[in-house]
């Protein structure tokens, strides 16, 4: 495991500390959870942008053209 030292605004530190106490987790755990969530969000965004760049409206229309033109089954309709 790696230890890091960082500078954050006092107000953010106070909020994080208060939240950690409320959720009954250590401040280290809270920071790890928050960092994990944000890194995951950025990686997902990058992944989706990469996938989107490979696609296009022409490909989407090709896929949609393969869908049968029939009414949905009764159990598929809300």
C-alpha positions, 0 to 999 in steps of 0.5 A: 500500500502506498501512503500519500500526502496532499493538501486539501482545503480546510472546509473539504477536510472538515466535511470529509471528517464529519462524513467519515464519523457519520458513516462510521468509517475511518477518514482513510477509508472514506478518502479511498472510497471517494478516490476509487469512485472518481477514478472509476468514473473517469475511466468509464468516461474514457472507455465510452468515448473510445467506444463512441469514436469507433461507432457512428450513425451509419453503424447504428442504422445498420444495427437498427435495420436488423430489428424486426418490425413487429409490435412488442410482446405483451409482457414487454410493454409496461 
